[in-house]
């Protein structure tokens, strides 16, 4: 009953936003709450099931968003003609150099000769790679840089980008996990954060791939455009029957369609996560989390299981990133900040209840609602408090300027209160 009451409270808060503000605002909170809940499920899979401290959520989400661009955006023929084949040839050479260096290290006997061979191979490979890759990139980025300046995508339906985003994040997680999962938990956190920053830096600077800071706009939608609905006589008639103007009705209808898609993904993932948690695999993961030494003594391959769940959780974060970029219809690499895509997601998991999938979903909705609504509420509150103060007062100016910090203050207070009175979260692990 307590769990249902908490979900009812969140539903009431979102519905109250619709009645007191607008249904567009309420559906905005609902849709981002659904995306945040999916992302929180991914983090909970890693931390709540296995105790892996991954604070590189931002990077995996960004890879999911990049996958949507690579799948859904139309290709740029001029850019492909200018250097498309050469840039992929350069990347192939780069991978070949890495593979060759690994082969040299494994097959040659330890000694000075192996070190010298590695140095010669890497230096020669680096210059060959740059000789092929750099001219191709310059040629691509010179093609109408104000509008394109990149290769574009495959022009496929945007929904295909969602599983591809999950696969791209999973592939990156495999590479990261093979090298970083042997680290202690605090070092793993530092490593994943650093790798996430590297991913964002690549998206910001490799214009040929993602247009960099010029952003990719106009990503195709899986739902109708509002302008098309407004030009439909049937839709306008239905809107008038409901007492709505076509503009408001079209935006609400589109957001409801997105909510249906996102809810479907969340329900499927939640069902799968619950099945996994209650299975022998889930019990094994929690046993490894609670005591790695005892689990290893029982014959469990701890490193392999950690890699497995690290990949699964990262794939879910990549899927959430793909959903978000689809909803926004644009990829903005500079918007991927640790505060929004790491700290906030962790607050959702901790407040909701680490180790409990339902708790992560609750935390996703509740914390996102507070994140959106606290600042306007804080502006109203500070306006009411300072209404009797003289204009130009230093205290009044200070209080009004502090509104911008209400979000961070609220997140800190909520986190402290929950940890004090319910250390295991609002819906603790059972």
MARVEXTI-643061 format. One record per residue (C-alpha): residue number from 0; chain; y, x, z. Coordinates in steps of 0.02 Angstrom, whole numbers. Example, Ala and Ser with C-alpha at 12.3 -4.5 7.8 and 13.67 -1.06 7.14 Angstrom:
BEGIN
{tornu 0, paba A, yy -225, xx 615, zz 390}
{tornu 1, paba A, yy -53, xx 684, zz 357}
***
This chain:
BEGIN
{tornu 0, paba A, yy 0, xx 0, zz 0}
{tornu 1, paba A, yy 119, xx 142, zz 40}
{tornu 2, paba A, yy 90, xx 222, zz -131}
{tornu 3, paba A, yy 120, xx 57, zz -219}
{tornu 4, paba A, yy 278, xx 28, zz -118}
{tornu 5, paba A, yy 346, xx 198, zz -171}
{tornu 6, paba A, yy 314, xx 161, zz -355}
{tornu 7, paba A, yy 391, xx -12, zz -333}
{tornu 8, paba A, yy 545, xx 69, zz -256}
{tornu 9, paba A, yy 566, xx 184, zz -406}
{tornu 10, paba A, yy 543, xx 37, zz -525}
{tornu 11, paba A, yy 674, xx -58, zz -427}
{tornu 12, paba A, yy 796, xx 87, zz -439}
{tornu 13, paba A, yy 775, xx 96, zz -629}
{tornu 14, paba A, yy 788, xx -93, zz -646}
{tornu 15, paba A, yy 942, xx -92, zz -536}
{tornu 16, paba A, yy 1021, xx 33, zz -655}
{tornu 17, paba A, yy 991, xx -92, zz -795}
{tornu 18, paba A, yy 1072, xx -236, zz -701}
{tornu 19, paba A, yy 1218, xx -139, zz -625}
{tornu 20, paba A, yy 1256, xx -17, zz -767}
{tornu 21, paba A, yy 1168, xx -48, zz -932}
{tornu 22, paba A, yy 991, xx -64, zz -998}
{tornu 23, paba A, yy 1023, xx 82, zz -1114}
{tornu 24, paba A, yy 1055, xx 191, zz -961}
{tornu 25, paba A, yy 900, xx 123, zz -874}
{tornu 26, paba A, yy 790, xx 157, zz -1026}
{tornu 27, paba A, yy 864, xx 331, zz -1042}
{tornu 28, paba A, yy 809, xx 366, zz -863}
{tornu 29, paba A, yy 640, xx 287, zz -895}
{tornu 30, paba A, yy 604, xx 389, zz -1051}
{tornu 31, paba A, yy 654, xx 555, zz -975}
{tornu 32, paba A, yy 561, xx 506, zz -818}
{tornu 33, paba A, yy 403, xx 484, zz -923}
{tornu 34, paba A, yy 429, xx 654, zz -1005}
{tornu 35, paba A, yy 463, xx 735, zz -836}
{tornu 36, paba A, yy 307, xx 653, zz -763}
{tornu 37, paba A, yy 201, xx 729, zz -903}
{tornu 38, paba A, yy 278, xx 900, zz -870}
{tornu 39, paba A, yy 248, xx 881, zz -683}
{tornu 40, paba A, yy 65, xx 840, zz -718}
{tornu 41, paba A, yy 49, xx 1007, zz -809}
{tornu 42, paba A, yy 125, xx 1104, zz -664}
{tornu 43, paba A, yy 19, xx 1008, zz -539}
{tornu 44, paba A, yy -137, xx 1052, zz -638}
{tornu 45, paba A, yy -96, xx 1237, zz -616}
{tornu 46, paba A, yy -27, xx 1236, zz -438}
{tornu 47, paba A, yy -109, xx 1085, zz -359}
{tornu 48, paba A, yy -283, xx 1117, zz -430}
{tornu 49, paba A, yy -289, xx 1307, zz -437}
{tornu 50, paba A, yy -140, xx 1376, zz -339}
{tornu 51, paba A, yy -65, xx 1466, zz -490}
{tornu 52, paba A, yy 121, xx 1495, zz -465}
{tornu 53, paba A, yy 189, xx 1474, zz -642}
{tornu 54, paba A, yy 378, xx 1469, zz -655}
{tornu 55, paba A, yy 381, xx 1493, zz -842}
{tornu 56, paba A, yy 376, xx 1306, zz -879}
{tornu 57, paba A, yy 536, xx 1323, zz -979}
{tornu 58, paba A, yy 455, xx 1439, zz -1106}
{tornu 59, paba A, yy 303, xx 1329, zz -1137}
{tornu 60, paba A, yy 414, xx 1175, zz -1157}
{tornu 61, paba A, yy 521, xx 1268, zz -1283}
{tornu 62, paba A, yy 367, xx 1316, zz -1384}
{tornu 63, paba A, yy 319, xx 1132, zz -1391}
{tornu 64, paba A, yy 491, xx 1091, zz -1457}
{tornu 65, paba A, yy 479, xx 1230, zz -1587}
{tornu 66, paba A, yy 314, xx 1157, zz -1648}
{tornu 67, paba A, yy 400, xx 992, zz -1686}
{tornu 68, paba A, yy 528, xx 1083, zz -1794}
{tornu 69, paba A, yy 393, xx 1182, zz -1885}
{tornu 70, paba A, yy 291, xx 1026, zz -1919}
{tornu 71, paba A, yy 418, xx 889, zz -1952}
{tornu 72, paba A, yy 571, xx 969, zz -2032}
{tornu 73, paba A, yy 570, xx 980, zz -2222}
{tornu 74, paba A, yy 546, xx 1154, zz -2296}
{tornu 75, paba A, yy 695, xx 1246, zz -2371}
{tornu 76, paba A, yy 635, xx 1299, zz -2546}
{tornu 77, paba A, yy 778, xx 1421, zz -2574}
{tornu 78, paba A, yy 740, xx 1511, zz -2411}
{tornu 79, paba A, yy 555, xx 1521, zz -2452}
{tornu 80, paba A, yy 597, xx 1591, zz -2623}
{tornu 81, paba A, yy 718, xx 1718, zz -2549}
{tornu 82, paba A, yy 601, xx 1792, zz -2418}
{tornu 83, paba A, yy 473, xx 1671, zz -2350}
{tornu 84, paba A, yy 320, xx 1764, zz -2411}
{tornu 85, paba A, yy 391, xx 1932, zz -2361}
{tornu 86, paba A, yy 433, xx 1878, zz -2183}
{tornu 87, paba A, yy 255, xx 1818, zz -2154}
{tornu 88, paba A, yy 189, xx 1977, zz -2234}
{tornu 89, paba A, yy 296, xx 2076, zz -2111}
{tornu 90, paba A, yy 225, xx 1977, zz -1965}
{tornu 91, paba A, yy 49, xx 2007, zz -2030}
{tornu 92, paba A, yy 86, xx 2194, zz -2037}
{tornu 93, paba A, yy 151, xx 2186, zz -1858}
{tornu 94, paba A, yy -9, xx 2102, zz -1798}
{tornu 95, paba A, yy -110, xx 2230, zz -1896}
{tornu 96, paba A, yy -19, xx 2372, zz -1810}
{tornu 97, paba A, yy -56, xx 2296, zz -1639}
{tornu 98, paba A, yy -239, xx 2269, zz -1684}
{tornu 99, paba A, yy -252, xx 2447, zz -1750}
{tornu 100, paba A, yy -176, xx 2517, zz -1591}
{tornu 101, paba A, yy -304, xx 2421, zz -1487}
{tornu 102, paba A, yy -446, xx 2487, zz -1597}
{tornu 103, paba A, yy -384, xx 2667, zz -1580}
{tornu 104, paba A, yy -372, xx 2650, zz -1391}
{tornu 105, paba A, yy -548, xx 2580, zz -1376}
{tornu 106, paba A, yy -642, xx 2689, zz -1501}
{tornu 107, paba A, yy -565, xx 2860, zz -1476}
{tornu 108, paba A, yy -614, xx 2967, zz -1329}
{tornu 109, paba A, yy -490, xx 2984, zz -1188}
{tornu 110, paba A, yy -378, xx 3134, zz -1210}
{tornu 111, paba A, yy -225, xx 3207, zz -1291}
{tornu 112, paba A, yy -286, xx 3170, zz -1467}
{tornu 113, paba A, yy -298, xx 2984, zz -1430}
{tornu 114, paba A, yy -123, xx 2982, zz -1360}
{tornu 115, paba A, yy -55, xx 3075, zz -1513}
{tornu 116, paba A, yy -145, xx 2957, zz -1631}
{tornu 117, paba A, yy -73, xx 2807, zz -1541}
{tornu 118, paba A, yy 103, xx 2875, zz -1551}
{tornu 119, paba A, yy 90, xx 2916, zz -1737}
{tornu 120, paba A, yy 10, xx 2747, zz -1778}
{tornu 121, paba A, yy 138, xx 2645, zz -1681}
{tornu 122, paba A, yy 290, xx 2738, zz -1749}
{tornu 123, paba A, yy 229, xx 2726, zz -1929}
{tornu 124, paba A, yy 181, xx 2544, zz -1907}
{tornu 125, paba A, yy 349, xx 2502, zz -1829}
{tornu 126, paba A, yy 449, xx 2572, zz -1975}
{tornu 127, paba A, yy 333, xx 2489, zz -2102}
{tornu 128, paba A, yy 351, xx 2322, zz -2012}
{tornu 129, paba A, yy 541, xx 2334, zz -2005}
{tornu 130, paba A, yy 550, xx 2387, zz -2188}
{tornu 131, paba A, yy 462, xx 2227, zz -2241}
{tornu 132, paba A, yy 525, xx 2105, zz -2109}
{tornu 133, paba A, yy 713, xx 2143, zz -2095}
{tornu 134, paba A, yy 763, xx 2122, zz -2279}
{tornu 135, paba A, yy 665, xx 1959, zz -2287}
{tornu 136, paba A, yy 753, xx 1890, zz -2133}
{tornu 137, paba A, yy 925, xx 1938, zz -2200}
{tornu 138, paba A, yy 887, xx 1851, zz -2364}
{tornu 139, paba A, yy 828, xx 1692, zz -2278}
{tornu 140, paba A, yy 974, xx 1681, zz -2157}
{tornu 141, paba A, yy 1097, xx 1704, zz -2301}
{tornu 142, paba A, yy 1042, xx 1540, zz -2384}
{tornu 143, paba A, yy 1175, xx 1412, zz -2337}
{tornu 144, paba A, yy 1183, xx 1468, zz -2154}
{tornu 145, paba A, yy 1298, xx 1325, zz -2103}
{tornu 146, paba A, yy 1167, xx 1195, zz -2148}
{tornu 147, paba A, yy 1001, xx 1286, zz -2155}
{tornu 148, paba A, yy 981, xx 1475, zz -2147}
{tornu 149, paba A, yy 798, xx 1456, zz -2097}
{tornu 150, paba A, yy 630, xx 1420, zz -2176}
{tornu 151, paba A, yy 617, xx 1241, zz -2113}
{tornu 152, paba A, yy 452, xx 1157, zz -2076}
{tornu 153, paba A, yy 307, xx 1075, zz -2164}
{tornu 154, paba A, yy 383, xx 901, zz -2183}
{tornu 155, paba A, yy 236, xx 815, zz -2097}
{tornu 156, paba A, yy 245, xx 663, zz -1981}
{tornu 157, paba A, yy 331, xx 711, zz -1819}
{tornu 158, paba A, yy 190, xx 646, zz -1707}
{tornu 159, paba A, yy 77, xx 784, zz -1777}
{tornu 160, paba A, yy 197, xx 905, zz -1694}
{tornu 161, paba A, yy 148, xx 842, zz -1520}
{tornu 162, paba A, yy -32, xx 907, zz -1517}
{tornu 163, paba A, yy 24, xx 1060, zz -1615}
{tornu 164, paba A, yy 155, xx 1093, zz -1480}
{tornu 165, paba A, yy 18, xx 1083, zz -1349}
{tornu 166, paba A, yy -90, xx 1204, zz -1451}
{tornu 167, paba A, yy 55, xx 1326, zz -1476}
{tornu 168, paba A, yy 92, xx 1327, zz -1289}
{tornu 169, paba A, yy -94, xx 1345, zz -1252}
{tornu 170, paba A, yy -105, xx 1495, zz -1368}
{tornu 171, paba A, yy 43, xx 1578, zz -1284}
{tornu 172, paba A, yy -35, xx 1540, zz -1114}
{tornu 173, paba A, yy -197, xx 1625, zz -1169}
{tornu 174, paba A, yy -104, xx 1784, zz -1217}
{tornu 175, paba A, yy -1, xx 1781, zz -1057}
{tornu 176, paba A, yy -150, xx 1737, zz -948}
{tornu 177, paba A, yy -258, xx 1877, zz -1015}
{tornu 178, paba A, yy -128, xx 2002, zz -955}
{tornu 179, paba A, yy -42, xx 1919, zz -806}
{tornu 180, paba A, yy -172, xx 1816, zz -712}
{tornu 181, paba A, yy -238, xx 1972, zz -627}
{tornu 182, paba A, yy -73, xx 1988, zz -537}
{tornu 183, paba A, yy -40, xx 1927, zz -361}
{tornu 184, paba A, yy 43, xx 1755, zz -349}
{tornu 185, paba A, yy 220, xx 1819, zz -325}
{tornu 186, paba A, yy 203, xx 1945, zz -466}
{tornu 187, paba A, yy 129, xx 1810, zz -577}
{tornu 188, paba A, yy 283, xx 1703, zz -545}
{tornu 189, paba A, yy 399, xx 1846, zz -594}
{tornu 190, paba A, yy 296, xx 1884, zz -749}
{tornu 191, paba A, yy 293, xx 1703, zz -810}
{tornu 192, paba A, yy 480, xx 1683, zz -781}
{tornu 193, paba A, yy 515, xx 1843, zz -878}
{tornu 194, paba A, yy 402, xx 1792, zz -1022}
{tornu 195, paba A, yy 486, xx 1621, zz -1028}
{tornu 196, paba A, yy 655, xx 1706, zz -1044}
{tornu 197, paba A, yy 586, xx 1813, zz -1186}
{tornu 198, paba A, yy 528, xx 1656, zz -1277}
{tornu 199, paba A, yy 700, xx 1576, zz -1260}
{tornu 200, paba A, yy 783, xx 1738, zz -1318}
{tornu 201, paba A, yy 674, xx 1737, zz -1474}
{tornu 202, paba A, yy 721, xx 1556, zz -1512}
{tornu 203, paba A, yy 905, xx 1597, zz -1489}
{tornu 204, paba A, yy 906, xx 1751, zz -1600}
{tornu 205, paba A, yy 777, xx 1724, zz -1737}
{tornu 206, paba A, yy 880, xx 1611, zz -1849}
{tornu 207, paba A, yy 751, xx 1616, zz -1988}
{tornu 208, paba A, yy 630, xx 1527, zz -1873}
{tornu 209, paba A, yy 733, xx 1404, zz -1770}
{tornu 210, paba A, yy 915, xx 1424, zz -1829}
{tornu 211, paba A, yy 952, xx 1507, zz -1662}
{tornu 212, paba A, yy 1107, xx 1445, zz -1572}
{tornu 213, paba A, yy 1157, xx 1345, zz -1726}
{tornu 214, paba A, yy 1022, xx 1220, zz -1674}
{tornu 215, paba A, yy 908, xx 1111, zz -1780}
{tornu 216, paba A, yy 975, xx 935, zz -1799}
{tornu 217, paba A, yy 907, xx 778, zz -1880}
{tornu 218, paba A, yy 725, xx 799, zz -1830}
{tornu 219, paba A, yy 630, xx 649, zz -1903}
{tornu 220, paba A, yy 585, xx 508, zz -1787}
{tornu 221, paba A, yy 422, xx 415, zz -1758}
{tornu 222, paba A, yy 523, xx 254, zz -1733}
{tornu 223, paba A, yy 653, xx 164, zz -1840}
{tornu 224, paba A, yy 835, xx 219, zz -1844}
{tornu 225, paba A, yy 963, xx 105, zz -1763}
{tornu 226, paba A, yy 1066, xx 92, zz -1921}
{tornu 227, paba A, yy 915, xx 29, zz -2018}
{tornu 228, paba A, yy 883, xx -104, zz -1887}
{tornu 229, paba A, yy 1065, xx -157, zz -1890}
{tornu 230, paba A, yy 1055, xx -182, zz -2079}
{tornu 231, paba A, yy 900, xx -292, zz -2062}
{tornu 232, paba A, yy 944, xx -476, zz -2071}
{tornu 233, paba A, yy 786, xx -523, zz -1975}
{tornu 234, paba A, yy 823, xx -403, zz -1833}
{tornu 235, paba A, yy 1005, xx -460, zz -1822}
{tornu 236, paba A, yy 948, xx -641, zz -1813}
{tornu 237, paba A, yy 824, xx -602, zz -1674}
{tornu 238, paba A, yy 958, xx -507, zz -1577}
{tornu 239, paba A, yy 1079, xx -653, zz -1590}
{tornu 240, paba A, yy 943, xx -771, zz -1527}
{tornu 241, paba A, yy 931, xx -662, zz -1371}
{tornu 242, paba A, yy 1120, xx -659, zz -1351}
{tornu 243, paba A, yy 1137, xx -474, zz -1394}
{tornu 244, paba A, yy 1247, xx -390, zz -1521}
{tornu 245, paba A, yy 1148, xx -294, zz -1654}
{tornu 246, paba A, yy 1214, xx -124, zz -1597}
{tornu 247, paba A, yy 1154, xx -143, zz -1417}
{tornu 248, paba A, yy 992, xx -228, zz -1469}
{tornu 249, paba A, yy 949, xx -88, zz -1592}
{tornu 250, paba A, yy 973, xx 51, zz -1463}
{tornu 251, paba A, yy 871, xx -43, zz -1332}
{tornu 252, paba A, yy 732, xx -80, zz -1457}
{tornu 253, paba A, yy 719, xx 102, zz -1511}
{tornu 254, paba A, yy 714, xx 163, zz -1330}
{tornu 255, paba A, yy 580, xx 35, zz -1289}
{tornu 256, paba A, yy 474, xx 101, zz -1433}
{tornu 257, paba A, yy 494, xx 278, zz -1368}
{tornu 258, paba A, yy 449, xx 216, zz -1193}
{tornu 259, paba A, yy 289, xx 140, zz -1262}
{tornu 260, paba A, yy 239, xx 304, zz -1347}
{tornu 261, paba A, yy 280, xx 410, zz -1195}
{tornu 262, paba A, yy 193, xx 290, zz -1076}
{tornu 263, paba A, yy 36, xx 295, zz -1184}
{tornu 264, paba A, yy 32, xx 485, zz -1176}
{tornu 265, paba A, yy 62, xx 483, zz -987}
{tornu 266, paba A, yy -74, xx 354, zz -955}
{tornu 267, paba A, yy -203, xx 450, zz -1058}
{tornu 268, paba A, yy -159, xx 616, zz -974}
{tornu 269, paba A, yy -160, xx 537, zz -801}
{tornu 270, paba A, yy -331, xx 462, zz -832}
{tornu 271, paba A, yy -399, xx 628, zz -894}
{tornu 272, paba A, yy -324, xx 724, zz -748}
{tornu 273, paba A, yy -397, xx 600, zz -623}
{tornu 274, paba A, yy -569, xx 612, zz -704}
{tornu 275, paba A, yy -557, xx 802, zz -701}
{tornu 276, paba A, yy -501, xx 806, zz -519}
{tornu 277, paba A, yy -648, xx 699, zz -460}
{tornu 278, paba A, yy -776, xx 793, zz -565}
{tornu 279, paba A, yy -878, xx 945, zz -510}
{tornu 280, paba A, yy -755, xx 1051, zz -610}
{tornu 281, paba A, yy -609, xx 983, zz -508}
{tornu 282, paba A, yy -699, xx 1014, zz -343}
{tornu 283, paba A, yy -737, xx 1191, zz -400}
{tornu 284, paba A, yy -554, xx 1223, zz -445}
{tornu 285, paba A, yy -497, xx 1165, zz -274}
{tornu 286, paba A, yy -629, xx 1273, zz -191}
{tornu 287, paba A, yy -563, xx 1423, zz -288}
{tornu 288, paba A, yy -385, xx 1376, zz -238}
{tornu 289, paba A, yy -429, xx 1365, zz -54}
{tornu 290, paba A, yy -535, xx 1523, zz -43}
{tornu 291, paba A, yy -556, xx 1635, zz -195}
{tornu 292, paba A, yy -667, xx 1758, zz -103}
{tornu 293, paba A, yy -791, xx 1625, zz -48}
{tornu 294, paba A, yy -793, xx 1547, zz -222}
{tornu 295, paba A, yy -826, xx 1716, zz -303}
{tornu 296, paba A, yy -966, xx 1747, zz -178}
{tornu 297, paba A, yy -1045, xx 1583, zz -236}
{tornu 298, paba A, yy -1050, xx 1650, zz -414}
{tornu 299, paba A, yy -893, xx 1569, zz -484}
{tornu 300, paba A, yy -794, xx 1666, zz -615}
{tornu 301, paba A, yy -624, xx 1650, zz -533}
{tornu 302, paba A, yy -523, xx 1741, zz -667}
{tornu 303, paba A, yy -600, xx 1639, zz -807}
{tornu 304, paba A, yy -567, xx 1475, zz -718}
{tornu 305, paba A, yy -388, xx 1526, zz -681}
{tornu 306, paba A, yy -363, xx 1565, zz -865}
{tornu 307, paba A, yy -439, xx 1397, zz -912}
{tornu 308, paba A, yy -326, xx 1293, zz -802}
{tornu 309, paba A, yy -174, xx 1399, zz -843}
{tornu 310, paba A, yy -201, xx 1358, zz -1027}
{tornu 311, paba A, yy -227, xx 1173, zz -993}
{tornu 312, paba A, yy -72, xx 1155, zz -885}
{tornu 313, paba A, yy 35, xx 1252, zz -1009}
{tornu 314, paba A, yy -29, xx 1143, zz -1152}
{tornu 315, paba A, yy 30, xx 988, zz -1059}
{tornu 316, paba A, yy 201, xx 1067, zz -1032}
{tornu 317, paba A, yy 208, xx 1107, zz -1218}
{tornu 318, paba A, yy 164, xx 927, zz -1259}
{tornu 319, paba A, yy 305, xx 867, zz -1146}
{tornu 320, paba A, yy 426, xx 985, zz -1232}
{tornu 321, paba A, yy 375, xx 916, zz -1402}
{tornu 322, paba A, yy 403, xx 738, zz -1338}
{tornu 323, paba A, yy 575, xx 783, zz -1273}
{tornu 324, paba A, yy 633, xx 867, zz -1434}
{tornu 325, paba A, yy 570, xx 717, zz -1533}
{tornu 326, paba A, yy 669, xx 600, zz -1421}
{tornu 327, paba A, yy 826, xx 707, zz -1435}
{tornu 328, paba A, yy 803, xx 730, zz -1625}
{tornu 329, paba A, yy 866, xx 908, zz -1607}
{tornu 330, paba A, yy 811, xx 1079, zz -1547}
{tornu 331, paba A, yy 945, xx 1167, zz -1443}
{tornu 332, paba A, yy 874, xx 1332, zz -1377}
{tornu 333, paba A, yy 1023, xx 1361, zz -1262}
{tornu 334, paba A, yy 984, xx 1199, zz -1169}
{tornu 335, paba A, yy 821, xx 1270, zz -1101}
{tornu 336, paba A, yy 877, xx 1327, zz -929}
{tornu 337, paba A, yy 767, xx 1374, zz -779}
{tornu 338, paba A, yy 861, xx 1250, zz -669}
{tornu 339, paba A, yy 812, xx 1100, zz -775}
{tornu 340, paba A, yy 643, xx 1154, zz -843}
{tornu 341, paba A, yy 571, xx 1252, zz -697}
{tornu 342, paba A, yy 659, xx 1218, zz -531}
{tornu 343, paba A, yy 675, xx 1031, zz -558}
{tornu 344, paba A, yy 494, xx 1012, zz -614}
{tornu 345, paba A, yy 434, xx 1106, zz -461}
{tornu 346, paba A, yy 539, xx 993, zz -349}
{tornu 347, paba A, yy 455, xx 843, zz -432}
{tornu 348, paba A, yy 282, xx 913, zz -394}
{tornu 349, paba A, yy 322, xx 963, zz -214}
{tornu 350, paba A, yy 414, xx 803, zz -169}
{tornu 351, paba A, yy 284, xx 692, zz -254}
{tornu 352, paba A, yy 135, xx 780, zz -178}
{tornu 353, paba A, yy 54, xx 940, zz -239}
{tornu 354, paba A, yy -127, xx 916, zz -286}
{tornu 355, paba A, yy -107, xx 728, zz -314}
{tornu 356, paba A, yy -81, xx 671, zz -494}
{tornu 357, paba A, yy -3, xx 506, zz -442}
{tornu 358, paba A, yy 115, xx 601, zz -328}
{tornu 359, paba A, yy 172, xx 711, zz -473}
{tornu 360, paba A, yy 207, xx 557, zz -579}
{tornu 361, paba A, yy 305, xx 477, zz -436}
{tornu 362, paba A, yy 403, xx 638, zz -410}
{tornu 363, paba A, yy 443, xx 647, zz -596}
{tornu 364, paba A, yy 522, xx 475, zz -596}
{tornu 365, paba A, yy 609, xx 487, zz -427}
{tornu 366, paba A, yy 685, xx 660, zz -446}
{tornu 367, paba A, yy 742, xx 626, zz -624}
{tornu 368, paba A, yy 826, xx 464, zz -567}
{tornu 369, paba A, yy 918, xx 559, zz -430}
{tornu 370, paba A, yy 964, xx 700, zz -550}
{tornu 371, paba A, yy 1047, xx 576, zz -669}
{tornu 372, paba A, yy 1127, xx 457, zz -545}
{tornu 373, paba A, yy 1186, xx 571, zz -404}
{tornu 374, paba A, yy 1335, xx 643, zz -496}
{tornu 375, paba A, yy 1418, xx 477, zz -546}
{tornu 376, paba A, yy 1378, xx 408, zz -372}
{tornu 377, paba A, yy 1454, xx 565, zz -297}
{tornu 378, paba A, yy 1611, xx 543, zz -402}
{tornu 379, paba A, yy 1628, xx 364, zz -339}
{tornu 380, paba A, yy 1595, xx 417, zz -159}
{tornu 381, paba A, yy 1721, xx 559, zz -162}
{tornu 382, paba A, yy 1847, xx 445, zz -246}
{tornu 383, paba A, yy 1826, xx 320, zz -104}
{tornu 384, paba A, yy 1838, xx 454, zz 30}
{tornu 385, paba A, yy 1995, xx 532, zz -44}
{tornu 386, paba A, yy 2081, xx 369, zz -94}
{tornu 387, paba A, yy 2195, xx 376, zz 59}
{tornu 388, paba A, yy 2240, xx 559, zz 41}
{tornu 389, paba A, yy 2402, xx 616, zz -35}
{tornu 390, paba A, yy 2399, xx 674, zz -216}
{tornu 391, paba A, yy 2401, xx 863, zz -228}
{tornu 392, paba A, yy 2315, xx 884, zz -60}
{tornu 393, paba A, yy 2208, xx 1040, zz -54}
{tornu 394, paba A, yy 2069, xx 947, zz 36}
{tornu 395, paba A, yy 2071, xx 805, zz -91}
{tornu 396, paba A, yy 2065, xx 927, zz -235}
{tornu 397, paba A, yy 1922, xx 1022, zz -154}
{tornu 398, paba A, yy 1820, xx 864, zz -122}
{tornu 399, paba A, yy 1844, xx 799, zz -299}
{tornu 400, paba A, yy 1796, xx 968, zz -372}
{tornu 401, paba A, yy 1638, xx 971, zz -267}
{tornu 402, paba A, yy 1567, xx 821, zz -363}
{tornu 403, paba A, yy 1491, xx 940, zz -490}
{tornu 404, paba A, yy 1382, xx 1014, zz -352}
{tornu 405, paba A, yy 1314, xx 848, zz -290}
{tornu 406, paba A, yy 1156, xx 865, zz -395}
{tornu 407, paba A, yy 1105, xx 1031, zz -320}
{tornu 408, paba A, yy 1152, xx 975, zz -144}
{tornu 409, paba A, yy 1049, xx 817, zz -162}
{tornu 410, paba A, yy 897, xx 909, zz -230}
{tornu 411, paba A, yy 906, xx 1029, zz -83}
{tornu 412, paba A, yy 925, xx 891, zz 45}
{tornu 413, paba A, yy 783, xx 787, zz -29}
{tornu 414, paba A, yy 669, xx 939, zz -33}
{tornu 415, paba A, yy 709, xx 985, zz 148}
{tornu 416, paba A, yy 688, xx 807, zz 212}
{tornu 417, paba A, yy 521, xx 783, zz 124}
{tornu 418, paba A, yy 455, xx 952, zz 183}
{tornu 419, paba A, yy 509, xx 911, zz 361}
{tornu 420, paba A, yy 438, xx 736, zz 376}
{tornu 421, paba A, yy 301, xx 738, zz 243}
{tornu 422, paba A, yy 255, xx 922, zz 211}
{tornu 423, paba A, yy 117, xx 875, zz 89}
{tornu 424, paba A, yy 231, xx 763, zz -17}
{tornu 425, paba A, yy 263, xx 577, zz -27}
{tornu 426, paba A, yy 86, xx 547, zz -94}
{tornu 427, paba A, yy -16, xx 691, zz -20}
{tornu 428, paba A, yy -179, xx 759, zz -88}
{tornu 429, paba A, yy -331, xx 665, zz -28}
***
